[in-house]
Amino acid sequence: MRLSTTQIGKVLVALFLMVGFSSTALAQRTVTLQLNTASLSDTTSTSSLIEVRGAVDGTAPATLADGNVINWNEESTLEPVNIGGDYWEVSFQIDEASAMEFKYFSQQADDSEAALGGWEDGGNHMLAAGSNDTTLTVHFYEKGDDKPYDWRPFEPMEGHVGVWFRVFMNTESAVNGGYDPEDMANTVGVRGDPRGGNGPLDWGATQLLLTQESDASAVPGYHLWSGVAYFPDSLAGQVQEYKFIQEDTDENWESSDNRTFTIPASDTTLYWQYFSNDTPVSGVEQVTSTLLFAVDTTPLEAIGLYDRGRGDSLEVRGDFNGWGCSDPTICELIRVPGEDLFEGAFALTAFPETAWNYKFFINHNDENFVAEFGEDPPSGWEEPISTTGANRPLLFEGTTEQDLGIQFFNDVLPGNIIPEGNTVTLTFQVRMDSALVDMASPFDPATDTVTVNLHGDALWAFSQGLFRDGDGNYQISTDNIILTDDDADGLYTGSIDVMGPTYGAIQYKYAFVGMNSGEEAGGGFSDAGRRRTRYIPANMDGSWPTEYTFEEEVYLPAGLLPFETNPVLTSVEDLGGELPTQARLEANYPNPFNPTTTIEYSIDTVDFVSLKVFDMTGRLVATLVDGIQQPSNYQVTFEANDLASGVYMYRLQAANTTITKKMILLK
């Protein structure tokens, strides 16, 4: 290990002092100091250098009984280590007869461009002489007025546990959502699971508002917001879900998945977070672009799940409009006359190359829907089969206009539609071995029943006449979803009848109920693998099978769930071969071409993949790939029968990679 100059200096000083030190050996005690840096208005890193600096019996430098050195400068070797989040700890030995005065020093704060200074404010802390080992109470780093050693940034509450939340707001997604620290109407809060009404948080209303830590724009605390929530002692040990939210006239939720922590038995602080786990704002300027959305509703209208004649309307909701539609001008899509196509153009001011999320939404005409079906409509949110129900991703290009191309609601294509009068008996089969162990509530074959939960896609569930449980979720009849292991070979099987008109794309999870219960976790709203997604394919002649069996599967108590690519996308071929180590886009062949050419590409992670063709003006002319794919090597055929001769660009977007190449159509 190579020592830095500073480290070598510390070692030499310690050795020198140890050699020169001689006296009668004294009784010693072990002292442990604990520090919390949540009170330091900076985004303190867990790898930062924290030091205890001071003197022993008024002498500095001084060598402690264990050889550590304490001094009022960088020669001090008492360096607390981070033990998790905001908490730091250091232990040392000192003679029982000795007293020590000290302060904590933060190198990160000292190096700050805001010139915070690394020293705590206030007077020195005092460790009195004593004969027993001791651990001092947690000390919060002190900035501001002189405070007692055991001060904390929030008051204790009898019968409750205080939890301190902190979030850094000057991130791209927060600024894109309208964050302005100088706007008094721009507030930051925390929302979360209300714990049956017993907790201090709520998903529907902000009950914990955070406070801006500094009103000086040059200080990092200018963008740090913090506050305390008090949880009843009875909730200790339970897992709490929450998110930060930014509010003014609209609500800007974090785009990341729900955050979690285990409610502790004593007061604590949660380590600071970036809003949406996003990138802090740099010097790049925001730009304004017009986003062009287009949705083809033909497949859904064929099923009867969308009917403009009934008064249904279509919207796009996402990060850019607060996932709401309080004003139709920010979300409503307008029908193109004479077509089953709905379009909308909406302005977005944001930083280029930032990630956004969205989904399409059917706003059913409730009154007319009830008159037609005799019950309330299902949820209008789409659960795109291409994303396994996760949000649609949008990488903001920052161009004057960004055309997202024509998409299908739920990504259901005409070839996925099972017509009326067709019934497919669909069989599921799953092995439950992985649910037998390593679970808090393991599966017991003697008492528990294996089921398939099909309620994730409410529109599909409604098309099958599934009834709703007490929470409003759609459930199929229990005698249809039970899977059994009649021959005791560990493989559970069961069938349901999928009746047209509907689409042959099924999103589901395996579960078990009985003395114990459990369900596959899957991913979050940003994850490919949120649900299992598989397809019933049509026969080669276009007819539909009367029976179909999904391949044998394995119950997954944790992690992302497997999924298939829509078989209707026949132009995309998985070439297999050695797994790629990076995303690649190859030159098309032949080139020039007339009118057909082949494009090969590779992706190295499970991700949403987009492969689109543009003319030289930047107009989108074809979408070849638009969905989640597994790591592999692929090829796609592009047919340009309806295009004029000229130069075209084709662009691959996958994960954080964008690759563009040119090709020539010569007729």
Salt bridges, closest charged atoms under 4 A:
GLU51 OE2 - LYS10 NZ 2.72
GLU51 OE1 - ARG53 NH2 2.71
GLU79 OE2 - LYS10 NZ 2.50
GLU120 OE1 - HIS125 NE2 2.88
GLU120 OE2 - HIS139 NE2 2.60
ASP121 OD1 - LYS143 NZ 3.99
ASP193 OD2 - ARG195 NH1 3.13
GLU213 OE2 - ARG166 NE 2.95
GLU247 OE1 - ARG191 NH2 3.18
GLU251 OE2 - ARG191 NH2 3.00
GLU254 OE2 - ARG259 NH2 2.55
ASP267 OD2 - ARG152 NH1 2.84
GLU301 OE2 - ARG308 NH1 2.87
ASP312 OD2 - ARG310 NH2 2.67
GLU315 OE1 - ARG317 NH2 2.77
ASP340 OD1 - ARG308 NH1 3.01
GLU372 OE1 - ARG310 NH1 3.09
GLU375 OE1 - ARG468 NH2 3.23
GLU382 OE2 - ARG392 NE 2.61
GLU383 OE1 - LYS359 NZ 3.37
GLU383 OE1 - ARG530 NH1 3.02
GLU383 OE1 - ARG531 NH1 3.12
GLU397 OE2 - ARG651 NH1 3.06
ASP411 OD1 - ARG392 NH2 3.22
GLU520 OE2 - ARG532 NH2 2.49
GLU551 OE2 - ARG534 NH2 3.73
GLU552 OE2 - ARG431 NE 2.74
GLU553 OE2 - ARG532 NH1 2.94
GLU553 OE2 - ARG534 NE 2.75
GLU564 OE2 - ARG534 NH1 3.26
GLU586 OE2 - ARG584 NE 3.27
ASP615 OD2 - ARG619 NE 3.11
